[in-house]
Amino acid sequence: GSSSPTVAAASLGVGTLMSGTLGLHMTASIGGADMPVVITLLNSYSGWALCAEGFILDKPLLTVVGALIGSSGAFLTKVMCDGMNRSLINVILGGFGSTAGTSTAQEGLVHTEIDVSSAANELKDASKVCIVPGYGLAVAQAQTAIADIAKTLKAAGKDVKFAVHPVAGRMPGQLNVLLAEAGVPYDMVYEMEEVNEEMDEFDVVLVVGANDTVNSAAVEDPKSGIAGMPVIEVWRAKHVIVNKRSVASGYAGVENPVFFKDNTDMLLGSAKETLEKLRSEL
């Protein structure tokens, strides 16, 4: 290779520009709920690039670390694709030539709201409760409050279960780790498929910061941007209480009809503040 600093700098600039163009071209048509998959895929790419660099520089440590990063990113990508019932090819190439927002928002729908005191009474009167945490819980750092609520209900003789979606949060297992840190026993945390089987039996489902992972449009609207994605079917429960800041759409940009169903009440507000008040009421 050339020893000229000018040629080396030009080569580095061209390589950077080409890699940036390739990255933009690959991700330009991807958005919404597919973006976390792309993030893990790019993370995997960075590992394989580091692995190749280790080979070129004859640095075994770089090669090993790169292989670890690349393989872990690939595993995460596979888990997230399975959780969304999508193939990687469909995620990467599925958006080319399509327009965003194929699902139209339903106008004239009205949601009902519930206050903390009434929500506490609903939980006290219930015998079987399901708690569905989402990314909003992680952002608000409200895992300790929800763990205390679950323990209080459990001590009162309630059957309490946590339902965690495979891709809840921004990475697989993020909510599982948060719940474990907060001291939630492993035997209280269930997978989506296990909870869906008995969803009709729950008296109250408390959804905290989740949106796309409990969106009924994935099941009921074939034109929805998340159609076919497995979700936690909370709307089948007797009563649903959703704690969010607003009724706005989630990460995928798709309106959630669950918010407007007859058996759903919205407990609007910050997850941490609201759950701490709810904990005090209980």
N, C-alpha and C positions, 0 to 999 in steps of 0.2 A: 504494500500500500504506500501511498504518498506520505512524505514526512512534512509536507507543507501545511502550516496551520490554517491557511485560507481554504485549501481543499478539504481538510478535515472538518472545519466549521461548516462549509457548504454542504458536505455530505450529511452532517448531523442535522442541519436545518431541513434538507430535503427529506430525510428519513422521518423526522418529526412531523412534517407537513403531510407526508403520505400516510403515516399511521393515524394522524388526526382525521384525515379525509375518509379513510377506511372505517374508523370508528363512528364518524358522523353518518356515513352512508348506511352502516349496518343498523344503527339505532334510531334513525330519523323517523321511521314509520312505526316505531314501537312506543307505546304509552300506556297509561292507565295501570291496570292490575298486572300487566306483563313486565313492567319496569323492574321490579325486584328480581325477576328471573335473569334479566339482562345484566343487572349489577353483579350477581353471583357468577355469571358467565364471564364477564370482563375480569372479575377477580381471578377466575381460573386462568384466563389468558395471561394475566400478569405473572402468575406462577410459572407457566410454561416458558414465558419469555426469560424469566430469571434462570430457569433450568438450562435453557439454550445458552445463555450468557456464561453460565458456569462451565459448560462444555468448551466454549470458545476460549475462555481464559484459563482453562485447566484448573478450576477451583471446585473441588468436590463438595465443599460446604454450600456454595451457591447452588450447585446442582441438586443436592438433597433438599435444601429449603425450598427451592423452586418447585420441585416435584411434590412436596407436601402441600404447598399452597395451591398448585394446579389441580391436584387430585381432590383436595377438600372442596375447592370451588366447583369442580365437576360433580361431586357427590351432592352438594347443596343444590346445584341447578337441577339435577335429576329428581331430587326430593320435591322441589318446588313445582316442577312440571307435572309430576304425578299428583301433587296436591291440588293442582288447578285443572287436572284432566286434559292437559295439553301436551303435545309433543314439542320438542325444542325447535324443530323445523317450522312448525306452525307458529310458534312465538316469534321467531326471527323473520320469517318470510310472509307470515299471514297478513301483515298490514299493508304490503305493497299494493297500490292500485285501489285501496279502499278509502272511504271517507269516515271520519270520526263521528260519533254520536248517532248511530243508527237507531237507537232506542229513544223515542220521544217522551218527554216528561208529561205526566198526566196533570192537567190543570184542574183546579176546583177541589182538590183533595185537602182535607183539613185534619190536622193531628190533634190529639188530646194530650194535655199535660197533667202531671201529678207532682205534688210537693213531697218533700222529704218525709214529713210526718205520715202522710198517707201511704207512701212507699214502705215505710217501716212497719205500718200496720198490716199491709199486704203480706210482707215477709213473715210477720209474727203469726198470721192466720194460716199460712201455707204449711203443708206437711212435707212437700217435696219441692226442693228449690234447685235450679240450675243457674250457674253463673258463667257467663261467656265473656272473657276478657279479650280486648283487642289492642290495636296499636295506641289508641288514645290513653289506655291505662299505663302503658310504658312511658309515653311522653309526659304524663302528669306525675309519674312516680307514685302512683296510688296503690301499689301492690300490698303495702303493709295494712292499709285501711281495709281493702277487700278481704285480705287474709283474716283480719280480726272479725269482720262481719261474718265470714264463713264459720269461724270457730265459735262465735256466739250462737249462731243458728244451730250448729251441730250440738253444742252443749244444751240447747233447749229441746233436743230430741228430734230435730228436723233431719231429713235425708238431703244432704247437700252435695252437689257434684259440680266440678268445674269442667267445662267443655272447651277444649283448645283446638282450633283449626290448624291443619298442617302448615299453612303459610300465614298464620296470624302474626302481625308485626311486620318487620322488614326482613327477617331471616327466620328460617325454620328453627323452632325451639326457643325463640326469644321469650315468649310468654311462659314457657315451662321453666326457664331459668329464673325469671322474675318471681314466679310463684314459689319456687323452691327457696329462693333467697328470703322470701317473706315468711317462710315456715309453714307453707301449705303442705300437708302430708301427701305423699305420692298416690296413696289409694283414694284420694279425693279428685284426682285429675284424670279425665277420660278423653279418649280420642273422639273425633267427630262422628265416626261411624257408630261407635258404641252408644253415644247419647242420642243420635237420631232415631235409633231403634225404639227408644222409650220416651221420645219427646212428648207424645200425647199424654203421658202420665204426670208431667210436671205441673204443679199448681202455679208457680211463678218462675219465669226466666228473667234474670237480671243481666242485661247486656251492658257492658262498660267499655266504651270507646271502640266498639267494633261496628263495621258498616258493610263492606263488600262481602265479608265472610258470613254474614247472616242475611244477605240480600235475596229475597224471594224471586226477583227477576231472573236469577240464574236458572230457576226451575220453571217458572211460569211464563216467561217471555222469550220465545226463540229468537227474537230480533235484538235482544239485549247484548251489550258488549261483553258481558260475562256469562252468556248463555252456555250451559253445559258444565260450568264450574261447580264442583261439589261444595255445598255450603251447610252450615249448621241450621237446620230448619226450625228456628225458634218460633215462627208464627203458628206452629201446630200446638204449642202449649196453651194452657187455659188462660194465662195472663202473661204479657210481656212488658217489662219495664226497661226502657232504653235510656241510659245515661250518656248524653253527648252534649257538646257545646251548642249545637244547632241541628236542624233537620237537613242540612246540606248533604250533597252527595259525597262519597268517599274517594279513595285514591284512584279508583277506576273511572270516576266521573259519571257514574250511573246512579240515577235516583233509586232510592230504596222504598218500595211499596210497603214494607213491613211497618214503617213509621206511621202509616195512615190506616192501618187495619183496625177493626173494631176492638180487638183484644189487646191493643198496644197503647201504652201511655208513655209519654216522653218526660224524662226527668232531666231537664236541661240545666247545664252548668258544668264547671270544671270538675273533672273526675275526682281529684284529690279533695277539694273543698266539699263537694257533695257527699262523697263517701265518708268523710270524717264526720259530717253532720248526721248521716245515716247511722254510722257506728254509735254515735252518742244517743240517738233515739232508741236504738236497740238495747 
